[in-house]
């Protein structure tokens, strides 16, 4: 995890810069070749299997057989197209209704409301619910608090919720409504989560303090909570949470650079539909083609499931300008949180070294959510070495496994002790958690884990040298650009009236696309009637119809091409990023250290201004 030194043969770093660009390009080329090879090998294997089954069935021997299959497929595909169109219409209606209601995204479990943060001294749009278990948990069972991303979406927490409920633990979930409270800040959100943790502790006086879990790109809230309120969490589990700039944050840099301006154009609200659309464009197969293919192939039975998922997921959330500016500055591709330089508010510095609860970091090596360097990169920026972790009295545990997560940790035992109890009993330091054996499946699964102290050098196989200098230069340029945009902020805020902001959000391409396939489109009026009629006289094709298989293979091939295009685009973006920001003179730009007084003023002034604006906004709203 240590950076490379300066070679006397390359004092200006030109060779190192070119070598790094070559490494990135060759790494992408190798990954694309492996992925495409696996995809096409799977296509050929499936083709051979289907052809062999067709020959053995004897139902595809004559031209008459093929003509019959073709007629059956034509009717079946036409009927499924109408049914799929009706499902998409219902899904769009459910999304619009959920967005209008503004309720937080819900997990697929029975739940009951516990607490709303709108009644706190510093209100926000956070809400706490309890997931109703099949049987009452033991009084001493550690409760689990699942924290949804601030931008909405709780699908990533579904597996953790199921694992915790199956283990007999009390499970709570903190989510966020679509519309924030005017003037809401990240500090208000963190304080609300602390109030939620206190309420959970009050409800379970005989149990340890709650385990707070965050997952994926928006899973940073539990770590910030533990730094701002060290006693709130009994343990923190970060499941593939990228805190350091890296490969997955390179493509987000242009959007982050103008996030503050976009919030001003939105009347002080940043629309979560914009990053949602950017994420979908980055993975068109996963965002559009695969769901569409699934709905089309299962049009007879997919309707209730798809509509319920849309209703639970809700629409894109909104963030206040204060929140999005803090996130753009502190989170990747920004770097203040990873450098332990973030500030929650005036007089509230955020020090990750004061976290008292054990921190368990889960890494899945092949997970596309984030790279290991992005998940663990903040450690080497906050602490000079593992000795500093021990000196700070902290316990950091790294679990690297294909199934790393709450389910594996909850099922695991270390020398006969439950894994979390063993972690809590550890002396301060940095530890590697290894998976020694896995037996059984489901609720009967038993996992034998091991814990071993380690140094940063032991993580070299987990975290490659990420060369943070280009990311530091890009982060500094983003901050400078954001400060330049702030000069236009007063004029933009004065020019954008609330109705104009609402109209711009309604005309967002994501919402416009949903509206086009919803019941608001009069051209889709006959679809519902036609679908109801088709369900009465439905004649599906036989499962072994060769043309049904050709249709599925067509979607598979189209998905492979979309994956190839997306991979090539990501390769071009990252290679170009390192070619520009890895140049020696740009690296020097990122390494320039501001005078301490100027640096403190630059970090505190925007937040003081944001807090002042927040107070004025709340006073205006109260009037």
C-alpha positions in Angstrom: 0.0 0.0 0.0 3.0 2.2 -0.2 3.6 4.5 -3.1 6.5 4.2 -5.5 9.5 6.4 -5.0 11.2 8.7 -7.6 13.7 7.0 -9.7 17.0 8.8 -10.4 16.6 7.7 -14.1 13.2 9.4 -14.2 13.5 12.5 -12.0 10.4 14.2 -13.5 8.2 11.1 -13.5 7.5 11.0 -17.2 8.3 7.3 -17.6 6.3 6.5 -14.5 3.3 8.4 -15.9 3.5 6.7 -19.2 4.0 3.3 -17.6 0.9 3.8 -15.4 -1.2 4.7 -18.4 0.1 1.6 -20.1 -0.8 -0.5 -17.0 -4.4 0.9 -16.9 -4.9 0.3 -20.6 -3.5 -3.2 -20.6 -5.5 -4.1 -17.4 -8.7 -3.0 -19.1 -7.8 -4.9 -22.3 -7.2 -8.1 -20.4 -10.4 -7.7 -18.4 -12.4 -7.1 -21.5 -10.8 -10.1 -23.3 -11.6 -12.4 -20.3 -15.1 -11.2 -19.9 -16.0 -11.4 -23.5 -14.3 -14.8 -23.8 -16.4 -16.1 -20.9 -19.6 -14.6 -22.4 -19.1 -16.1 -25.9 -18.0 -19.5 -24.5 -21.3 -19.5 -22.5 -23.2 -18.7 -25.7 -21.5 -21.5 -27.7 -22.0 -24.0 -24.8 -25.7 -23.1 -24.5 -26.1 -23.3 -28.3 -24.6 -26.8 -28.4 -26.8 -28.0 -25.5 -30.0 -26.7 -27.1 -29.2 -28.2 -30.5 -28.4 -31.6 -28.9 -31.6 -31.5 -26.9 -33.5 -30.6 -30.1 -32.1 -33.6 -32.0 -32.9 -36.0 -29.2 -36.5 -34.8 -28.8 -37.5 -35.7 -32.4 -39.9 -32.8 -32.5 -37.8 -30.7 -34.9 -37.2 -33.2 -37.7 -39.4 -31.9 -40.6 -40.3 -28.6 -42.2 -43.8 -29.0 -40.9 -42.5 -29.2 -37.4 -40.5 -25.9 -37.9 -43.5 -24.2 -39.5 -45.7 -25.2 -36.5 -43.0 -23.9 -34.1 -42.9 -20.6 -36.0 -46.6 -20.1 -35.9 -46.8 -20.8 -32.2 -43.9 -18.5 -31.6 -45.4 -15.6 -33.5 -48.6 -15.8 -31.5 -46.8 -16.3 -28.2 -44.3 -13.4 -28.8 -47.2 -11.0 -29.9 -49.2 -11.9 -26.8 -46.1 -11.5 -24.5 -45.3 -8.1 -26.1 -48.8 -6.8 -25.2 -48.6 -8.3 -21.6 -45.1 -6.8 -21.2 -46.3 -3.4 -22.3 -49.1 -3.6 -19.8 -46.6 -4.5 -17.0 -44.4 -1.6 -18.0 -47.4 0.7 -17.9 -48.3 -0.5 -14.4 -44.7 -0.2 -13.3 -44.5 3.4 -14.5 -47.8 4.2 -12.7 -46.4 2.6 -9.5 -43.2 4.7 -9.8 -45.1 7.9 -10.3 -47.4 7.1 -7.3 -44.5 6.3 -5.0 -42.7 9.4 -6.0 -45.8 11.5 -5.4 -46.2 9.9 -1.9 -42.5 10.7 -1.1 -42.2 7.7 1.3 -38.8 6.1 1.8 -37.8 3.0 -0.1 -39.0 -0.1 1.7 -37.5 -3.5 2.2 -39.5 -6.6 1.2 -40.4 -7.4 4.8 -43.3 -6.5 7.1 -42.4 -3.4 9.0 -43.8 -0.9 11.5 -42.9 2.8 12.0 -40.8 3.7 15.0 -39.6 7.3 14.7 -39.5 10.2 12.3 -36.7 12.8 12.4 -39.0 15.6 11.4 -39.8 16.1 15.0 -36.2 16.6 16.2 -34.7 19.9 17.1 -32.9 19.9 13.7 -35.4 18.0 11.5 -34.6 16.1 8.4 -36.4 13.5 6.2 -35.0 10.4 7.9 -37.4 7.8 9.2 -36.9 4.7 11.3 -38.9 1.4 10.9 -38.7 -2.0 12.6 -38.8 -5.1 10.5 -41.3 -7.5 12.0 -39.7 -10.9 12.7 -41.4 -14.3 12.6 -40.6 -14.8 16.2 -39.7 -12.4 19.0 -35.8 -12.0 19.3 -34.0 -12.8 22.6 -33.7 -9.8 24.9 -29.9 -10.0 24.7 -29.7 -10.3 20.9 -27.7 -7.4 19.4 -30.0 -5.2 17.3 -29.0 -4.3 13.7 -29.6 -0.8 12.1 -29.6 -0.9 8.3 -28.9 2.6 6.9 -30.2 3.2 3.4 -28.2 5.4 1.0 -29.1 9.1 1.3 -30.0 9.2 -2.4 -32.6 6.5 -1.9 -32.7 2.8 -2.9 -32.6 0.0 -0.3 -32.3 -3.0 -2.6 -28.7 -3.6 -1.6 -29.8 -4.1 2.0 -32.3 -6.9 1.3 -29.8 -9.7 1.8 -28.5 -8.2 5.0 -32.0 -7.8 6.4 -32.9 -11.4 5.5 -29.7 -12.7 7.1 -30.3 -10.7 10.3 -33.9 -11.8 10.6 -33.0 -15.4 10.0 -30.4 -15.2 12.8 -33.1 -14.0 15.2 -31.8 -10.4 15.6 -33.9 -7.3 16.1 -33.7 -5.4 12.7 -34.3 -1.7 12.1 -34.0 0.2 8.9 -33.3 4.0 8.5 -34.6 5.4 5.2 -35.1 8.8 3.7 -38.2 10.4 2.2 -38.1 11.8 -1.3 -38.2 15.5 -0.3 -35.8 16.8 2.3 -36.6 19.4 4.9 -35.7 22.9 3.6 -32.1 23.7 4.6 -31.4 20.2 5.7 -27.7 19.4 6.0 -25.6 16.2 6.4 -25.0 17.1 10.0 -28.8 17.0 10.6 -28.9 13.5 9.0 -26.1 12.2 11.1 -27.7 13.6 14.3 -31.0 11.9 13.3 -29.2 8.6 12.9 -27.7 9.1 16.3 -31.2 9.7 17.7 -32.4 6.5 16.0 -29.5 4.5 17.5 -30.3 5.9 21.0 -34.0 4.9 20.5 -33.0 1.4 19.5 -30.7 1.1 22.6 -33.6 2.3 24.8 -35.8 -0.5 23.3 -33.2 -3.2 24.0 -31.6 -2.3 27.3 -30.2 -5.8 27.9 -28.5 -6.0 24.4 -25.2 -4.6 23.2 -25.3 -1.3 21.3 -26.6 -1.8 17.7 -24.6 -2.9 14.8 -24.9 -0.2 12.1 -24.5 -1.4 8.5 -24.0 0.6 5.3 -23.8 -1.0 1.9 -22.5 0.1 -1.5 -21.8 3.6 -2.8 -24.1 5.3 -0.3 -22.9 3.3 2.7 -20.7 5.9 4.2 -23.3 7.2 6.7 -22.5 4.6 9.5 -18.8 5.5 9.5 -19.6 9.3 9.7 -22.1 8.5 12.4 -19.5 6.6 14.5 -17.0 9.5 14.1 -19.5 12.2 15.0 -21.2 10.2 17.8 -18.6 7.7 19.0 -20.9 5.9 21.4 -23.9 5.6 19.1 -22.9 2.3 17.4 -21.7 -0.9 19.0 -20.1 -2.1 15.8 -19.9 -0.8 12.2 -20.1 -3.0 9.1 -19.1 -1.4 5.8 -20.1 -3.7 2.9 -18.3 -2.7 -0.3 -18.3 1.0 0.7 -16.0 3.1 -1.5 -14.5 6.0 0.5 -11.3 6.7 -1.4 -11.2 8.0 -5.0 -10.5 5.3 -7.6 -11.6 3.6 -10.8 -15.4 3.7 -10.1 -15.4 7.4 -9.2 -13.5 8.6 -12.3 -16.6 8.7 -14.5 -18.5 10.6 -11.9 -16.2 13.5 -11.8 -17.9 15.7 -14.4 -21.3 15.3 -12.6 -19.8 16.0 -9.2 -18.1 19.1 -10.5 -21.4 20.8 -11.4 -23.5 19.2 -8.6 -23.7 22.5 -6.7 -24.8 24.4 -9.9 -27.4 21.7 -10.7 -28.9 22.1 -7.2 -29.1 25.9 -7.8 -30.8 25.3 -11.1 -33.2 23.0 -9.2 -34.3 25.7 -6.8 -31.9 24.5 -4.1 -32.6 20.8 -4.7 -30.4 18.3 -6.4 -32.3 15.8 -8.4 -31.3 12.1 -7.8 -32.6 11.3 -11.2 -29.5 12.7 -12.8 -27.0 10.2 -11.1 -29.6 7.4 -11.6 -29.6 8.1 -15.3 -25.8 8.3 -15.4 -25.6 5.0 -13.6 -28.0 3.4 -16.1 -26.0 4.7 -19.0 -22.9 3.2 -17.5 -24.6 -0.2 -17.3 -27.3 -0.3 -20.0 -27.6 -4.1 -19.9 -28.2 -4.3 -16.1 -30.4 -1.1 -16.0 -32.6 -1.7 -19.1 -32.0 -4.7 -21.2 -31.9 -7.4 -18.5 -35.1 -6.2 -16.8 -36.9 -5.8 -20.1 -35.9 -9.3 -21.2 -37.0 -10.7 -17.9 -40.4 -9.0 -18.1 -40.9 -10.2 -21.8 -39.9 -13.8 -21.0 -42.0 -14.0 -17.9 -44.9 -11.8 -19.0 -47.5 -14.3 -17.6 -46.4 -14.0 -14.0 -43.9 -11.1 -13.6 -46.5 -8.4 -13.3 -47.1 -8.4 -9.5 -43.5 -8.8 -8.7 -42.3 -6.0 -10.9 -45.0 -3.5 -9.8 -44.4 -4.3 -6.1 -40.7 -3.7 -6.6 -41.4 -0.4 -8.2 -43.8 0.6 -5.4 -41.2 -0.3 -2.7 -38.3 1.3 -4.5 -40.0 4.7 -5.1 -38.6 7.4 -7.4 -35.4 9.3 -7.3 -34.8 11.2 -4.1 -33.9 14.9 -3.8 -31.0 16.4 -1.8 -30.6 20.0 -0.6 -27.8 22.1 -2.0 -26.0 22.0 1.3 -26.0 18.2 1.3 -24.8 17.7 -2.2 -22.0 20.3 -1.8 -20.8 18.4 1.3 -20.9 15.1 -0.5 -19.1 16.5 -3.6 -16.3 17.8 -1.4 -16.0 14.8 1.0 -16.8 11.7 -1.0 -15.3 10.2 -4.1 -14.1 11.7 -6.5 -13.6 14.3 -3.7 -11.2 13.2 -1.0 -11.8 15.1 2.2 -13.4 12.2 4.1 -10.7 9.7 3.0 -8.0 12.2 4.1 -9.8 12.7 7.4 -10.3 16.4 6.6 -14.1 16.5 6.4 -16.1 18.9 8.6 -19.7 18.3 9.5 -20.3 21.9 10.4 -18.9 25.0 12.0 -16.9 23.7 15.0 -17.6 20.0 14.2 -14.5 18.5 12.6 -14.9 14.9 11.6 -12.1 12.7 12.9 -12.3 9.1 11.9 -9.6 8.3 14.5 -12.0 8.7 17.4 -14.4 5.9 16.3 -14.8 3.7 19.4 -16.7 0.8 17.8 -15.1 -2.0 15.9 -15.2 -1.5 12.1 -15.6 -4.6 9.9 -14.9 -3.9 6.2 -16.2 -6.4 3.7 -14.6 -6.8 0.3 -15.8 -9.0 -2.5 -13.0 -9.2 -5.0 -15.1 -9.5 -8.2 -17.9 -7.2 -7.2 -18.3 -4.3 -9.7 -19.5 -1.9 -7.0 -16.0 -0.8 -6.0 -12.4 -2.0 -6.2 -10.5 -3.1 -3.1 -8.3 0.0 -3.3 -11.4 2.3 -3.1 -12.8 0.3 -0.1 -9.6 0.3 1.9 -7.8 3.3 0.5 -8.9 5.6 3.4 -7.0 3.5 5.9 -3.6 4.4 4.6 -4.6 8.1 4.3 -5.9 8.3 7.9 -3.2 6.2 9.5 0.5 6.1 8.7 0.6 2.4 9.6 -1.2 -0.3 11.5 0.6 0.8 14.7 -1.3 4.1 14.5 -4.6 2.2 14.5 -3.5 0.3 17.6 -2.4 3.6 19.3 -5.7 5.2 18.6 -7.5 2.3 20.4 -9.4 1.2 17.3 -10.2 -2.2 15.9 -10.4 -2.6 12.2 -11.2 -6.0 10.6 -10.9 -6.7 6.9 -12.9 -9.6 5.5 -12.1 -10.5 1.9 -14.3 -13.2 0.4 -16.7 -13.8 -2.5 -19.6 -13.9 0.0 -18.4 -11.3 2.4 -21.3 -9.5 4.2 -23.5 -9.6 7.2 -24.7 -13.1 6.4 -21.2 -14.5 6.4 -20.2 -12.6 9.6 -23.4 -13.6 11.4 -23.0 -17.3 10.5 -19.3 -17.3 11.4 -17.6 -18.3 14.6 -14.0 -17.7 15.7 -12.8 -20.4 18.1 -16.4 -21.2 19.1 -17.4 -17.5 19.7 -19.8 -15.7 17.4 -17.8 -13.5 15.0 -19.0 -10.2 16.3 -18.4 -11.1 19.9 -14.8 -12.2 18.9 -14.3 -8.9 17.1 -15.5 -7.0 20.2 -13.1 -8.9 22.4 -10.1 -8.0 20.2 -7.3 -5.8 21.4 -6.9 -2.6 19.3 -5.2 -3.0 15.9 -5.7 -4.1 12.3 -6.9 -7.6 11.6 -7.5 -9.9 8.7 -10.6 -12.2 9.0 -10.1 -15.4 7.1 -12.7 -18.0 6.1 -11.4 -21.4 7.1 -14.4 -23.6 6.4 -18.0 -23.4 5.2 -20.5 -26.2 6.0 -24.2 -26.5 5.2 -26.5 -24.1 3.5 -29.2 -21.6 4.5 -30.1 -21.4 8.2 -28.0 -24.4 8.9 -24.8 -22.9 7.4 -21.8 -22.8 9.7 -18.7 -20.8 8.9 -15.4 -21.1 10.7 -13.5 -17.8 10.7 -10.1 -16.8 11.9 -8.7 -13.5 13.0 -5.0 -12.5 12.7 -3.3 -9.2 13.4 -1.6 -7.7 10.3 0.2 -4.7 9.1 -0.5 -2.6 6.0 2.0 -4.7 4.1 -0.2 -7.7 4.5 -2.9 -5.9 2.6 -0.8 -5.5 -0.6 -2.5 -8.6 -2.1 -5.9 -7.1 -1.3 -5.2 -3.4 -2.2 -2.8 -2.8 -5.1 -0.9 0.4 -5.3 -3.6 2.8 -6.5 -1.3 5.8 -7.1 -3.5 8.5 -5.4 -1.6 11.4 -6.9 -3.8 11.8 -10.0 -7.0 11.5 -7.9 -5.6 14.2 -5.5 -5.0 16.5 -8.5 -8.5 15.9 -9.9 -10.1 16.5 -6.5 -8.3 19.8 -6.1 -9.4 20.9 -9.6 -13.0 19.9 -8.7 -12.9 22.0 -5.6 -11.6 25.0 -7.6 -14.3 24.5 -10.2 -16.9 24.2 -7.5 -15.7 27.5 -5.9 -15.9 29.2 -9.3 -19.5 28.0 -9.7 -20.3 29.4 -6.3 -19.8 32.9 -7.8 -22.9 32.3 -10.0 -25.0 30.7 -7.2 -26.8 33.9 -6.0 -27.9 34.8 -9.5 -29.1 31.3 -10.3 -31.0 31.0 -7.1 -32.7 34.3 -7.7 -33.6 33.4 -11.3 -35.1 30.0 -10.6 -38.6 30.1 -9.2 -40.0 27.0 -7.5 -42.5 26.3 -10.3 -39.7 26.4 -12.8 -37.6 24.0 -10.7 -40.5 21.6 -10.4 -41.1 21.8 -14.2 -37.5 21.0 -14.9 -37.6 18.0 -12.7 -40.8 16.8 -14.3 -39.1 17.1 -17.7 -36.0 15.1 -16.7 -35.4 12.3 -19.3 -35.8 9.6 -16.7 -39.2 10.8 -15.6 -40.2 11.8 -19.1 -39.5 8.2 -20.2 -41.6 6.8 -17.4 -44.4 9.2 -18.2 -44.4 8.1 -21.8 -45.1 4.5 -20.9 -47.6 5.2 -18.1 -51.3 5.6 -18.1 -50.9 9.3 -18.6 -50.1 8.6 -22.2 -53.5 8.4 -24.0 -52.0 6.2 -26.7 -51.5 3.4 -24.2 -55.2 3.3 -23.3 -56.1 0.2 -25.3 -53.1 -1.7 -23.8 -54.8 -2.6 -20.6 -58.0 -3.8 -22.3 -56.0 -5.9 -24.8 -53.9 -7.4 -22.1 -56.9 -8.4 -20.1 -58.4 -10.1 -23.2 -55.2 -11.9 -24.0 -55.0 -13.3 -20.4 -58.3 -15.0 -21.0 -57.3 -16.7 -24.3 -53.5 -17.1 -23.7 -51.7 -19.7 -25.7 -48.0 -19.8 -24.7 -45.5 -21.5 -26.9 -44.0 -24.8 -25.8 -40.9 -24.5 -23.5 -38.7 -26.3 -26.1 -39.8 -24.1 -29.0 -36.6 -23.3 -30.8 -37.6 -19.7 -31.7 -38.2 -18.9 -28.0 -34.6 -20.0 -27.5 -33.5 -17.8 -30.4 -35.2 -14.9 -28.8 -33.4 -15.4 -25.5 -30.1 -15.8 -27.3 -30.8 -12.6 -29.1 -31.1 -10.7 -25.8 -28.0 -12.5 -24.6 -26.0 -11.4 -27.6 -27.3 -7.9 -27.4 -26.3 -7.8 -23.8 -22.8 -9.0 -24.6 -22.4 -6.1 -27.1 -23.7 -3.6 -24.6 -21.3 -4.9 -22.0 -18.4 -4.6 -24.5 -19.4 -1.0 -25.4 -19.7 0.0 -21.7 -16.3 -1.7 -20.9 -14.6 0.1 -23.8 -16.1 3.4 -22.7 -14.9 2.9 -19.1 -11.4 1.8 -20.4 -11.2 5.0 -22.5 -12.3 7.2 -19.6 -9.9 5.8 -17.1 -7.0 5.6 -19.5 -7.6 9.2 -20.5 -7.9 10.2 -16.8 -4.5 8.8 -16.0 -3.0 10.3 -19.2 -4.1 13.8 -18.2 -4.1 13.8 -14.4 -1.1 11.5 -14.1 1.3 13.8 -16.0 4.1 15.1 -13.7 3.1 18.7 -13.8 -0.5 17.8 -13.0 0.6 15.6 -10.2 2.6 18.5 -8.8 -0.5 20.7 -9.0 -2.4 18.1 -6.8 0.5 17.9 -4.3 0.7 21.7 -3.6 -0.1 22.2 0.0 -2.0 25.3 0.9 -0.9 27.3 4.0 -2.7 26.0 7.1 -4.7 29.2 7.7 -5.9 29.3 4.1 -6.7 25.6 4.2 -8.8 25.9 7.4 -10.5 29.0 6.1 -11.3 27.3 2.8 -12.7 24.2 4.6 -14.8 26.1 7.2 -16.1 29.1 5.2 -18.4 27.2 2.8 -19.8 25.2 5.6 -20.4 28.3 7.8 -22.2 29.8 4.8 -24.2 26.7 4.3 -25.3 26.6 7.9 -26.2 30.3 7.7 -28.3 29.7 4.6 -29.9 26.7 6.3 -30.9 28.7 9.3 -32.3 31.5 7.2 -34.2 28.9 5.0 -35.8 27.3 8.1 -36.8 30.7 9.5 -38.4 31.6 6.2 -40.3 28.3 6.1 -41.5 28.7 9.7 -42.8 32.2 8.9 
